[in-house]
Amino acid sequence: MPSMLDTTERARMLQRLAAIAPETRPRWGMMSAAQMLAHLDAQMRDVLGELTVAPRPRQIRNPLLKWFLIDVMPWPKGKLPTAPEYRVASPGEFAPLAAGLRARLEAWAALGEARGGAVHPLFGPLSGATLGRLLWKHWNHHLEQFGA
């Protein structure tokens, strides 16, 4: 599974992000392109400790199930629940959102795997390596949603 800790994979992801414009329509789901950027940015603020996200009542703690959901199983389109803190109704201007998202990704990556992971609202505590793969999968899911 690719990881956002990998410089090449991160650069590819940022190239794909640059291919999305404010008017880009989703292939599935209800988010606008700006809402998607704000959604990914909320996750980045969470993993950087800038946003407090409440844990789900029943977190997935089983390591095998966690691995399967993060590294193996394709995510269904338009049917994944998200943390309320990651939902953004009025995201703001597209260009500043994209710039902020890129900056937060690079800030997180600069901290590296040694920083450790984060406590995910659904998956609970994650190592830095697992978080890198989860971030890649989450970004990939939404960039595919917008055809990038």
C-alpha positions in Angstrom: 0.0 0.0 0.0 1.4 3.4 -0.9 2.0 6.0 1.8 2.0 9.7 2.2 5.4 9.3 3.9 6.9 8.3 0.5 8.1 11.5 -1.2 7.3 10.2 -4.7 3.8 9.1 -3.7 3.1 12.4 -2.0 4.3 14.4 -5.1 2.0 12.3 -7.3 -0.9 13.0 -4.9 -0.2 16.7 -5.0 -0.1 16.6 -8.9 -3.5 14.9 -8.9 -4.8 17.5 -6.5 -3.6 20.3 -8.8 -5.7 18.8 -11.6 -8.9 19.6 -9.7 -10.6 23.0 -10.3 -13.4 24.7 -8.3 -15.9 23.7 -11.0 -14.9 20.0 -11.1 -17.9 17.8 -10.4 -17.8 14.6 -8.4 -18.3 11.2 -10.0 -20.2 10.2 -6.8 -21.3 11.8 -3.6 -22.6 15.3 -2.8 -19.4 17.3 -2.0 -18.2 20.1 -4.1 -14.5 20.3 -5.0 -14.0 23.0 -2.3 -15.8 20.9 0.3 -13.6 17.9 -0.6 -10.5 20.0 0.0 -11.9 21.3 3.3 -12.7 17.7 4.3 -9.2 16.5 3.6 -7.8 19.6 5.3 -9.8 18.8 8.4 -8.2 15.4 8.6 -4.8 17.0 8.1 -5.5 19.5 10.9 -6.6 16.5 13.1 -3.4 14.5 12.5 -1.3 17.6 13.2 -3.1 18.2 16.5 -4.8 21.4 15.3 -8.4 20.0 15.4 -10.0 17.9 18.1 -12.1 15.1 16.8 -14.3 13.0 19.0 -13.7 9.3 18.9 -16.5 7.1 17.6 -18.3 5.2 20.3 -17.1 1.8 18.9 -13.6 2.1 17.5 -12.0 -0.6 15.5 -9.2 -2.0 17.7 -8.7 -5.4 16.1 -5.3 -5.1 14.2 -6.3 -7.6 11.5 -9.5 -5.8 10.8 -7.7 -2.4 10.8 -5.2 -3.7 8.4 -7.9 -5.1 6.1 -9.9 -1.9 6.0 -6.8 0.4 5.6 -4.6 -1.7 3.3 -6.8 -4.2 1.4 -10.4 -3.5 1.1 -11.5 -0.9 -1.5 -13.7 1.8 0.0 -17.3 2.0 -1.2 -18.2 5.1 -3.1 -20.5 7.5 -1.3 -21.3 5.1 1.6 -18.5 5.8 4.1 -19.5 7.5 7.3 -17.2 10.4 8.4 -16.5 12.2 11.6 -18.8 15.3 12.0 -15.7 17.4 12.4 -14.6 16.4 8.9 -17.8 17.7 7.3 -17.7 21.2 5.9 -20.8 22.9 4.6 -19.2 26.3 3.7 -15.6 25.6 2.9 -14.5 29.0 1.6 -12.3 29.9 -1.4 -10.9 27.1 -3.4 -7.3 28.4 -4.0 -6.5 29.2 -0.4 -8.0 25.8 0.6 -5.8 24.0 -1.8 -2.7 25.9 -0.7 -3.4 25.2 2.9 -4.0 21.5 2.3 -0.7 21.2 0.4 1.1 23.0 3.2 -0.4 20.8 6.0 0.4 17.6 4.1 4.1 18.8 3.7 4.2 19.9 7.4 2.9 16.5 8.5 5.4 14.6 6.2 8.3 16.8 7.4 7.6 15.5 10.9 8.0 12.0 9.5 7.2 8.6 10.8 9.2 9.3 14.0 6.5 11.7 15.1 4.3 8.7 15.5 0.7 8.4 14.4 -2.5 9.8 15.7 -5.7 8.7 17.3 -8.2 8.2 14.4 -11.9 8.7 15.3 -12.7 5.2 13.9 -9.4 3.2 14.0 -8.1 4.5 17.3 -4.3 4.8 17.8 -2.3 4.4 14.6 1.4 4.2 14.1 3.1 6.8 11.8 3.5 4.1 9.1 -0.2 3.1 9.2 -1.3 6.7 9.3 0.8 7.4 6.2 -1.0 4.6 4.3 -4.5 5.7 5.6 -3.9 9.3 4.5 -2.8 8.0 1.0 -6.0 5.9 0.8 -8.2 8.7 2.0 -6.8 11.2 -0.5 -6.8 8.6 -3.3 -10.5 7.9 -2.6 -11.5 11.6 -2.9 -9.2 12.4 -5.8 -10.8 9.5 -7.7 -14.2 10.9 -6.7 -13.2 14.0 -8.6 -11.6 12.2 -11.5 -8.0 13.0 -10.6 
